[in-house]
Amino acid sequence: MKNMIILFSLILILASCDNSSQTQEQEHKTHLLPQPKQLQKQDQILILTADSRSFSSNDQIRELLQLFSEELNLIVGHNLEQEYKMSSNSDVIFELDDQLEKEEYQISITHQIQVKGGSYQALTLAKNSLLQMAFLNEEALAFPLLEIKDKPDANYRGLMLDLARQWHEIETIEKVIDMAVFYKVNYLHLHFCDYQSYTLPSKVLPKLSTEGKTYSFEELNSLEAYANLRGITIIPEIDIPGHSSPFVEKYPEFFAIDAIDENPWIINMGKEEVYEKLDLLIEEICGIFKSTPYFHIGGDEAIFHKVMEDASVKEYLAQKELGDDVHELYRHFLVRLNEMVKKQDKQMCVWEGYRRDGQVEIPKDILVFEFETNRYLPNHLVKDGYHVVNTSWKPLYVVNKKKWEPKTIYAWNMWRWENWYPKAPSFTPIQVEQTPLIIGAEMCAWEQAGASEIPSLRKRLPAMMERIWNTQEKIPYPIFMEQLNETDRRLSLLISDDRQDPILLDHNFTAEME
């Protein structure tokens, strides 16, 4: 193995002795978000020529290089063709390096551009850094001479879209993906099910899908591939046992409780047939989203009105020796769903919806998305050994007119929860000690129309990303905004969309201080 590495290094050295690029003395300011962990920059630039090519010895990475060329053309109007054999024109080289961590990457720009990553995903992160720094020098593609060594502090960096309350076209979701990966988001959480609609296709329960608001299997397979190529993983969510009107409406014969007229919002947790159907449904959905390590079952805000009066529930409670507390039935439901998800080699995710106290033990192998802090406080979740994703209602919720400015988001940190509601425990912010049990954070875009997503998120999402990519270092807010204004200009070119949130246009954020 060592001999192969030495041989490959010699090939690179020999090829670079007569490479087609050239360097020149010139200062060029770079704008990178999130800020790299290590950046050493020179007052020189590398100028590529029409003969310059990209190269990788890995077939999968070649597809990424094609994407890189297409995106470069959108941002700076310059393609970078690739070749399949090393030559003196190989000026941009992407390779895997098993000595680096999974999301660790390095960029070395000298007489050529050498990019190394610990995985395919790491190389997609590096690709987006290059997109943020590429420029034209007298119509030639150029980059600043520099060395970058970078990796994120947070393993989970997420964005959630609510597709159940407001229908989003596939093209809109793809554009959001492009925006998200530009700022190094690695998970896109899609909320497919709620009171308003069920937007997934199904052969197991075909009547479940909402007419006119359902994605096809083909569309979702295509979306999965689109995301994977760009280094982002889609997490599907069906919100059960609450928020489940489509289940009850379309299949009342087994999903409804007896008092369906008084509570048409909850799945009947006391019927074995319900668990059998959900097991098949989860298997079907995991068959679409094969790449994800996670499956989200919602689990929050269940309405228990009249549940305990249902005949099948009473029989089930007695059979399982669950007593007469509906919360024990609910906890039992979560445990059974967890086993179904694990059968698909996934980890179950839930919103913070269950209480700390209960007889039925909620397993520690689930991932809890803590949001409103009304049932199980984040400090208690951590103390009890759960892994947590911070989805703090304030400032990470983006809900139509109820959303926070970049400055507020930038002042937040990954271990802090806050709520705008005066009766919530975190109305006075809860600051948790730093711990690896809090694996990251997620911005949640609830109830928004598809057309609102880009304007609402483009200045807010990068603020969260900077704070979770670099949890220990924090650049001054005006400097962050200076960087953001430039990367946002490039984003407009990348996604062919320059729309801005009018609320933010009314403020001069570059002048604001923390």
Secondary structure, DSSP 8 states (H G I E B T S, - for coil): -HHHHHHHHHHHHHHHTT-S-EEEE-------SS--SEEEEEEEEEE--TT-EEE-S-HHHHHHHHHHHHHHHHHHS----B-SS--TTEEEEEEE-TTS-TT-EEEEESSSEEEEESSHHHHHHHHHHHHHH-EEETTEEEEEEEEEEE--S-SEEEEEEETTTS---HHHHHHHHHHHHHTT--EEEEE-BSSS-B-S--SSSGGGS-TTS---HHHHHHHHHHHHHHT-EEEEEEEESSS-HHHHHH-HHHHS-TTTTT--SS--TT-HHHHHHHHHHHHHHHHH--S-SEEEEE--S---TTGGG-HHHHHHHHHHT-TT-HHHHHHHHHHHHHHHHHHTT-EEEEES-S-S--SS---TTSEEEE-S-SSS-HHHHHHTT-EEEE--HHHHEEBTTB---HHHHHH--TTEEB-SSTTSGGGS-EE----TTEEEEEEEE-S--HHHHHHHHTTTHHHHHHHHHSSS----HHHHHHHHHHHHHHHHHHHT-----HHHHTS-GGG---
